[in-house]
Amino acid sequence: MIKRFHAIYVGQIELDNVGLDGTPANDRRYSNERLSEVFETSRRVARVMDENGYYCLWAAEHHFQHEGYECIPNLIQWGLWLATQTKQLKFGCGFNILPMWHPIRLAEDYAMADIVTDGRVVLGVGRGYHTREVETLGGPLLDAAANREIFEEGVQLLFKCFNEESFHHKGKYFEAPPPVPYRGYDLKEITCVPRPKHLPVEIYMPIASGRTIDMMAQYGMKPMVTLNGAKILDDVVRAYRDACVRHGRPKQLGEDMIWGAGVHLAGSEEAAIRRLEPAHDERFKWFAPFGFVRYADEQGRTWGTPGAPAHIPSLRDGVQQKAWFCGTPAQVIDGIKSVEAQYPGLEDFMIHWAEGLPPGEFIEQLRWFARDVMPAFRGR
């Protein structure tokens, strides 16, 4: 039963000339002043969410995006600052790209944020998907096997930092501490200072492959599943539940997951689709080439695989797939509840901001959703 409401803002500026016939994604280039708008936008959104009973605002770590789509490079700094601008809203790291970090530095930064905000920064980790970012910042991505290896070892090191008072780690990519002399003795162990206040640390990941799902279940990590068609959503929810059972962590379907979908409210479904469509299409101009079309056909084949659709999805496709909900509050409530009913353990729903929608309009959507949709899920 859904109890908590989130929103995700990946860090886009207010884009001009959006839509399939608008400015090509690779042709967008903005000044530093424009690219810095994301911080004031974040503050405006965070304050509205804080005032209206939302649980967590998520953002994405990205680098070098002069195109203006994802412009927040450090999520822990971002969350620390926004915690000073709000009263109770949490701030989610969706996600810290672990192959671009030294895991111990990430553990230390997160522990500080956890302590000084009293748990209002939520940790998330991912493997990355932009070669421009990951390869530039010293991590592998083109070598998919190395990317997975360094990520998995980084996760192991994070957990040691959080959960062990002192430790030694020696793996393929990291040794901590190295065997060096220190103040008259040979160094054998180190302690992460500080360690987080709130243990065990809640860590989220995006669901990707079956191997990723198994790793999440093994370590007790929690998945975020957003903008998936209903068939693919069901597949991953069940795969995560089954993996948790295999690792001795039994859960109900949907438990410990965040499910996200696009939402746009209007006087009718058709009016909502007409208004949202250019913003939706702008999103997929940027994201579709990275493989972010997670829809399936009637035979269960993922779009882009042999025999399945391969075109850029329309918003009407997304509505049909239950990845987007458009229309009156009653229609949106019914749509969300139709998915919620399948997953008895589901408690978290996240609104995904279509990247081409102006900030002021999204803020009004957040207020409307809080006023006319959220009460239908409270007090049940």
Backbone torsions as a table, in degrees:
resi	resn	phi	psi	omega
1	MET	NA	124.3	-175.5
2	ILE	-67.4	128.2	-178.9
3	LYS	-122.8	-28.1	-173.0
4	ARG	-123.8	143.8	-177.8
5	PHE	-121.2	131.2	-177.6
6	HIS	-120.4	167.7	168.0
7	ALA	-141.6	151.1	177.0
8	ILE	-120.2	130.7	176.5
9	TYR	-122.9	108.4	-174.0
10	VAL	-76.4	-9.3	174.9
11	GLY	105.9	32.9	178.8
12	GLN	-85.7	150.8	171.1
13	ILE	-83.0	176.4	175.1
14	GLU	-75.1	105.8	-173.6
15	LEU	-82.2	146.2	178.3
16	ASP	-102.9	155.8	172.2
17	ASN	53.2	56.7	-174.5
18	VAL	-88.9	164.3	177.4
19	GLY	114.1	172.6	-176.8
20	LEU	-60.9	-33.0	-179.4
21	ASP	-96.4	7.9	179.3
22	GLY	-83.2	-163.4	-178.1
23	THR	-60.0	128.5	175.8
24	PRO	-57.2	142.5	-175.1
25	ALA	-56.2	-43.1	-176.6
26	ASN	-71.9	-12.4	179.1
27	ASP	-91.8	-4.8	-178.8
28	ARG	-77.2	133.2	174.8
29	ARG	-152.1	128.9	-174.3
30	TYR	-126.7	158.9	178.7
31	SER	-71.6	162.6	177.5
32	ASN	-60.2	-36.5	178.7
33	GLU	-61.0	-45.1	178.9
34	ARG	-65.9	-43.4	-178.0
35	LEU	-64.3	-25.5	179.5
36	SER	-80.2	-6.6	179.1
37	GLU	-59.0	-22.5	-173.1
38	VAL	-61.1	-25.6	-175.8
39	PHE	-76.4	-42.9	175.6
40	GLU	-67.2	-37.9	175.0
41	THR	-59.6	-43.9	178.5
42	SER	-58.1	-43.6	-178.3
43	ARG	-64.8	-43.7	178.6
44	ARG	-60.3	-46.7	-179.4
45	VAL	-64.5	-44.0	-177.7
46	ALA	-61.7	-41.7	-178.4
47	ARG	-66.6	-39.3	177.5
48	VAL	-65.8	-43.4	178.2
49	MET	-63.6	-40.3	179.8
50	ASP	-62.1	-40.7	-178.5
51	GLU	-73.6	-18.8	-172.1
52	ASN	-114.2	16.8	169.2
53	GLY	83.4	16.4	174.4
54	TYR	-73.9	161.7	-175.3
55	TYR	-95.4	-46.6	-172.0
56	CYS	-152.4	138.2	170.5
57	LEU	-105.1	124.6	-179.9
58	TRP	-105.7	151.0	172.3
59	ALA	-138.4	177.1	-175.6
60	ALA	-121.7	141.2	174.9
61	GLU	-84.5	122.2	176.0
62	HIS	-149.0	163.2	-172.7
63	HIS	-139.7	149.3	168.0
64	PHE	69.6	15.7	-172.3
65	GLN	-90.4	78.4	175.5
66	HIS	-64.2	-12.9	177.7
67	GLU	-70.3	-18.6	173.4
68	GLY	93.5	8.9	-175.2
69	TYR	-86.9	-37.9	-174.6
70	GLU	-144.9	101.4	-163.9
71	CYS	-124.4	26.1	178.5
72	ILE	-112.9	109.7	-173.7
73	PRO	-87.5	-18.1	-175.8
74	ASN	-138.9	105.6	-173.7
75	LEU	-75.5	-30.8	-179.7
76	ILE	-70.4	-43.6	173.9
77	GLN	-60.0	-42.7	179.8
78	TRP	-59.4	-49.0	-179.0
79	GLY	-66.5	-38.9	176.7
80	LEU	-58.6	-46.6	-178.7
81	TRP	-65.4	-46.6	-177.1
82	LEU	-67.4	-26.4	175.6
83	ALA	-64.1	-27.8	177.2
84	THR	-78.7	-12.8	-176.6
85	GLN	-101.2	-3.4	-173.9
86	THR	-137.7	176.3	-175.1
87	LYS	-106.4	-42.4	-174.5
88	GLN	-140.1	-12.3	-179.0
89	LEU	-59.7	140.0	173.6
90	LYS	-91.9	162.1	-178.1
91	PHE	-130.4	120.0	-172.5
92	GLY	-101.5	139.3	177.4
93	CYS	-92.6	100.3	-175.1
94	GLY	-122.0	68.7	16.1
95	PHE	-147.6	156.6	169.2
96	ASN	-71.3	122.6	-173.8
97	ILE	-85.0	99.8	-167.1
98	LEU	-61.2	-37.1	177.4
99	PRO	-63.3	-11.9	177.1
100	MET	-98.1	0.3	-178.7
101	TRP	-117.4	153.7	158.9
102	HIS	-80.7	126.6	-174.2
103	PRO	-56.7	-32.8	-179.5
104	ILE	-69.8	-39.1	177.1
105	ARG	-63.3	-39.9	177.0
106	LEU	-64.3	-42.2	179.4
107	ALA	-61.4	-43.5	179.7
108	GLU	-65.0	-46.1	-178.6
109	ASP	-61.9	-43.2	179.6
110	TYR	-65.3	-42.5	-179.1
111	ALA	-59.5	-42.4	176.7
112	MET	-60.5	-46.3	-179.4
113	ALA	-62.7	-40.5	179.9
114	ASP	-61.8	-41.3	-177.8
115	ILE	-70.9	-51.1	-170.8
116	VAL	-76.7	-20.3	175.9
117	THR	-101.2	1.2	-176.5
118	ASP	54.9	48.4	171.6
119	GLY	86.3	17.0	-176.3
120	ARG	-91.7	0.1	172.3
121	VAL	-106.4	127.9	-176.6
122	VAL	-106.8	128.6	-174.6
123	LEU	-85.0	139.2	171.5
124	GLY	-141.9	147.4	-179.7
125	VAL	-133.3	149.9	177.8
126	GLY	-147.4	173.4	-176.9
127	ARG	-94.5	-19.4	-179.2
128	GLY	92.5	157.2	178.3
129	TYR	-145.9	-2.8	177.4
130	HIS	-98.6	114.3	177.5
131	THR	-60.7	-36.7	-178.4
132	ARG	-58.5	-35.6	-178.7
133	GLU	-82.5	-58.2	-169.0
134	VAL	-65.6	-46.9	-178.0
135	GLU	-67.8	-35.6	178.8
136	THR	-65.9	-37.6	-176.0
137	LEU	-92.6	19.0	167.7
138	GLY	93.4	4.0	178.9
139	GLY	-104.6	156.4	175.5
140	PRO	-84.2	144.0	171.5
141	LEU	-139.0	-43.5	176.4
142	LEU	-59.5	-35.2	172.9
143	ASP	-87.2	91.7	-173.4
144	ALA	-62.5	-36.2	-179.4
145	ALA	-66.1	-42.6	178.7
146	ALA	-66.6	-37.9	177.6
147	ASN	-59.2	-45.7	179.5
148	ARG	-65.3	-41.9	-178.8
149	GLU	-62.3	-48.0	-177.3
150	ILE	-68.2	-33.2	176.5
151	PHE	-65.7	-48.6	-177.4
152	GLU	-64.0	-39.9	177.3
153	GLU	-67.9	-36.2	177.0
154	GLY	-62.3	-39.6	176.5
155	VAL	-62.1	-44.2	178.5
156	GLN	-58.4	-41.9	-179.0
157	LEU	-69.6	-38.0	175.5
158	LEU	-57.0	-47.7	-178.2
159	PHE	-64.4	-35.2	175.6
160	LYS	-64.6	-42.9	178.2
161	CYS	-59.4	-42.2	-175.8
162	PHE	-76.2	-38.5	-163.8
163	ASN	-109.0	-11.8	-177.4
164	GLU	-115.5	133.8	-179.6
165	GLU	-65.2	-33.0	172.0
166	SER	-151.6	153.8	-175.3
167	PHE	-160.0	162.6	166.3
168	HIS	-127.0	133.8	179.3
169	HIS	-126.4	128.4	173.6
170	LYS	-134.2	113.2	-179.9
171	GLY	-131.0	-163.6	-179.4
172	LYS	-72.0	-34.8	-173.1
173	TYR	-110.7	-23.0	-175.2
174	PHE	-134.8	141.1	166.6
175	GLU	-130.4	124.6	-176.5
176	ALA	-144.4	116.1	-6.9
177	PRO	-82.5	159.8	170.8
178	PRO	-71.8	157.6	-179.7
179	PRO	-75.0	88.4	-178.8
180	VAL	-128.9	153.6	174.3
181	PRO	-74.0	145.3	-179.8
182	TYR	-147.4	115.8	175.9
183	ARG	49.2	42.8	173.3
184	GLY	90.6	3.2	175.4
185	TYR	-138.3	165.0	179.7
186	ASP	-87.6	124.3	-175.4
187	LEU	-71.8	126.3	179.8
188	LYS	-122.4	-28.8	-178.9
189	GLU	-139.5	159.4	173.6
190	ILE	-133.0	162.6	176.5
191	THR	-122.1	133.3	175.7
192	CYS	-76.5	122.0	-177.4
193	VAL	-126.8	118.0	-3.3
194	PRO	-85.8	167.3	166.9
195	ARG	-96.1	158.9	-177.2
196	PRO	-61.6	153.6	176.2
197	LYS	-74.8	-38.4	-173.5
198	HIS	-102.2	109.1	-179.3
199	LEU	-122.2	147.7	-4.8
200	PRO	-70.5	151.9	-179.3
201	VAL	-71.3	130.6	176.0
202	GLU	-82.1	117.6	-177.2
203	ILE	-123.5	128.1	178.5
204	TYR	-104.3	152.2	175.0
205	MET	-139.9	153.5	169.8
206	PRO	-76.7	140.3	176.7
207	ILE	-78.1	133.0	177.6
208	ALA	-130.0	-95.1	-174.7
209	SER	-93.8	171.6	176.6
210	GLY	-60.6	-36.9	179.7
211	ARG	-66.2	-38.1	176.3
212	THR	-62.2	-44.1	179.9
213	ILE	-59.7	-43.5	180.0
214	ASP	-63.5	-40.0	178.8
215	MET	-64.3	-42.1	178.6
216	MET	-60.0	-44.8	179.6
217	ALA	-65.0	-38.7	-179.5
218	GLN	-60.0	-42.9	-175.4
219	TYR	-95.3	-0.6	-179.2
220	GLY	74.7	27.3	177.7
221	MET	-85.5	161.8	-172.1
222	LYS	-116.2	139.3	-176.5
223	PRO	-92.1	150.6	167.3
224	MET	-115.2	128.4	-177.8
225	VAL	-127.5	112.2	-173.1
226	THR	-133.8	140.8	176.9
227	LEU	59.3	34.3	173.7
228	ASN	-93.8	143.4	169.5
229	GLY	-63.0	159.9	-171.9
230	ALA	-59.5	-39.0	-179.3
231	LYS	-66.6	-45.4	-179.2
232	ILE	-69.6	-38.8	175.0
233	LEU	-56.3	-47.5	-178.5
234	ASP	-62.8	-40.6	179.1
235	ASP	-59.5	-46.3	-175.2
236	VAL	-75.5	-33.7	176.7
237	VAL	-61.4	-44.3	-179.2
238	ARG	-71.2	-37.0	178.7
239	ALA	-64.4	-39.8	178.7
240	TYR	-67.1	-43.6	178.1
241	ARG	-58.7	-45.2	-178.3
242	ASP	-66.2	-38.4	178.6
243	ALA	-65.8	-38.9	178.2
244	CYS	-63.1	-39.3	176.8
245	VAL	-61.8	-44.3	-179.8
246	ARG	-60.0	-32.2	-176.9
247	HIS	-97.8	16.6	175.4
248	GLY	72.4	26.7	178.3
249	ARG	-124.7	64.4	-174.0
250	PRO	-60.2	138.5	-179.3
251	LYS	-140.8	157.9	169.0
252	GLN	-75.6	159.7	174.7
253	LEU	-58.0	126.1	178.7
254	GLY	89.9	-10.3	-177.3
255	GLU	-68.4	140.4	178.1
256	ASP	63.0	27.2	177.3
257	MET	-121.3	152.5	167.4
258	ILE	-108.9	122.5	175.6
259	TRP	-103.2	129.2	-178.8
260	GLY	-121.2	145.9	177.3
261	ALA	-147.3	159.7	173.0
262	GLY	-78.5	144.7	-179.1
263	VAL	-137.3	136.0	169.5
264	HIS	-145.4	124.7	-178.0
265	LEU	-96.6	141.1	176.7
266	ALA	-161.8	-176.0	-178.8
267	GLY	-72.1	-16.7	177.7
268	SER	-157.7	164.4	177.1
269	GLU	-61.4	-42.6	-178.1
270	GLU	-63.8	-41.2	178.5
271	ALA	-64.6	-39.1	179.3
272	ALA	-66.1	-42.1	179.9
273	ILE	-63.6	-45.6	-179.3
274	ARG	-59.6	-40.8	-177.1
275	ARG	-73.7	-39.0	-173.7
276	LEU	-83.3	-21.9	-169.3
277	GLU	-54.7	-47.2	179.1
278	PRO	-60.8	-38.7	179.6
279	ALA	-67.6	-41.8	176.0
280	HIS	-59.3	-46.1	-177.5
281	ASP	-66.4	-35.0	176.4
282	GLU	-61.6	-41.2	179.0
283	ARG	-56.4	-48.3	-174.5
284	PHE	-77.0	-20.4	170.2
285	LYS	-57.6	-40.0	-178.2
286	TRP	-83.6	-43.9	-167.6
287	PHE	-91.8	-28.4	-176.9
288	ALA	-56.7	-40.1	179.3
289	PRO	-63.0	-17.4	177.0
290	PHE	-89.2	3.0	177.7
291	GLY	92.7	12.7	-176.2
292	PHE	-90.2	58.6	169.5
293	VAL	-125.7	92.4	-171.3
294	ARG	-103.5	62.2	176.8
295	TYR	-117.3	159.3	177.6
296	ALA	-129.9	153.7	177.1
297	ASP	-86.5	-174.5	-174.8
298	GLU	-64.9	-21.8	177.1
299	GLN	-89.6	2.8	178.8
300	GLY	84.7	8.8	180.0
301	ARG	-83.7	129.9	-180.0
302	THR	-65.5	136.6	178.6
303	TRP	-54.5	137.6	-179.6
304	GLY	95.7	-14.3	175.9
305	THR	-87.8	163.9	-175.0
306	PRO	-54.2	127.2	177.2
307	GLY	89.1	-14.5	-178.3
308	ALA	-97.5	164.2	178.6
309	PRO	-56.6	147.3	-179.1
310	ALA	-126.8	4.1	-176.6
311	HIS	-83.9	162.9	174.1
312	ILE	-63.9	131.1	-173.7
313	PRO	-71.8	145.6	172.4
314	SER	-89.6	165.1	176.0
315	LEU	-62.9	-35.2	177.7
316	ARG	-63.4	-35.8	172.6
317	ASP	-59.9	-44.8	-178.6
318	GLY	-63.9	-38.6	177.3
319	VAL	-65.7	-42.7	179.3
320	GLN	-62.9	-34.3	-179.0
321	GLN	-83.1	-3.3	-176.6
322	LYS	62.2	31.9	169.8
323	ALA	-93.1	-19.4	178.5
324	TRP	-133.1	141.6	178.0
325	PHE	-122.5	120.5	-175.2
326	CYS	-128.4	140.1	174.2
327	GLY	136.4	-154.5	-179.6
328	THR	-71.8	162.4	174.9
329	PRO	-52.4	-40.9	-179.6
330	ALA	-62.9	-40.6	178.8
331	GLN	-66.3	-40.9	179.5
332	VAL	-67.0	-42.0	177.2
333	ILE	-58.6	-47.5	-179.4
334	ASP	-61.6	-40.7	180.0
335	GLY	-64.4	-46.8	179.1
336	ILE	-63.5	-42.6	-179.4
337	LYS	-66.3	-28.7	179.0
338	SER	-65.8	-30.9	175.7
339	VAL	-83.3	-45.0	179.6
340	GLU	-52.5	-38.9	-174.9
341	ALA	-61.7	-22.2	-178.4
342	GLN	-82.1	-15.2	-169.9
343	TYR	-130.2	92.2	-172.9
344	PRO	-63.5	-21.7	-179.7
345	GLY	-92.0	-2.1	-174.4
346	LEU	-72.4	124.6	-178.9
347	GLU	-126.3	-6.6	-172.7
348	ASP	-128.7	124.8	176.4
349	PHE	-121.6	137.4	-176.8
350	MET	-123.1	132.6	174.7
351	ILE	-86.1	126.6	177.7
352	HIS	-97.6	122.9	180.0
353	TRP	-77.7	117.3	173.7
354	ALA	-64.1	123.2	-166.2
355	GLU	-61.2	-21.9	179.5
356	GLY	-87.6	-3.4	-177.8
357	LEU	-80.8	130.7	-178.5
358	PRO	-60.9	148.1	-178.5
359	PRO	-56.1	-43.2	-178.5
360	GLY	-60.7	-38.1	179.9
361	GLU	-71.2	-38.9	177.5
362	PHE	-64.9	-38.4	177.9
363	ILE	-61.6	-41.7	176.8
364	GLU	-65.7	-35.6	174.9
365	GLN	-63.0	-40.2	177.6
366	LEU	-62.0	-42.6	178.7
367	ARG	-64.1	-44.4	-178.5
368	TRP	-64.2	-44.3	179.5
369	PHE	-60.7	-43.4	179.7
370	ALA	-64.1	-37.9	-176.4
371	ARG	-75.3	-42.1	-167.6
372	ASP	-115.3	-9.9	-179.4
373	VAL	-112.8	-50.4	-175.5
374	MET	-56.3	-38.1	-179.5
375	PRO	-59.9	-23.7	179.8
376	ALA	-69.9	-13.4	-178.4
377	PHE	-110.2	3.1	-177.5
378	ARG	-105.0	149.4	174.5
379	GLY	70.2	25.0	180.0
380	ARG	-92.8	NA	NA
